[in-house]
Amino acid sequence: MNGSIAAAVRGSFGDVRFTDRTRGSELFVNPLMSLYFAFDLPGLAARCLYLDRIEDTHLMRQVHSRIAEFRESIVTRPPHRFPH
């Protein structure tokens, strides 16, 4: 992963070879890998529409089930394939 980020920072994108360890595999170095993202956790939580449904969960499968139930109750945007 660090090599992909370093390649993106250098301006190399797509199927880029930056180490012998990745030889023979298909890679996709995304231009966004050169960006550093940060966020405010309280602000993010305030926008979470299903936070009240998961706050009393203890297991990952409980979280998954609650989010799945939430997603069934709303209209979501159609998925789009990320181009390689």
Secondary structure, DSSP 8 states (H G I E B T S, - for coil): -HHHHHHHHHT--BS---SGGGTTS---B-GGGG------HHHHHHH-TTHHHHTT--SHHHHHHHHHHHHHTS----------
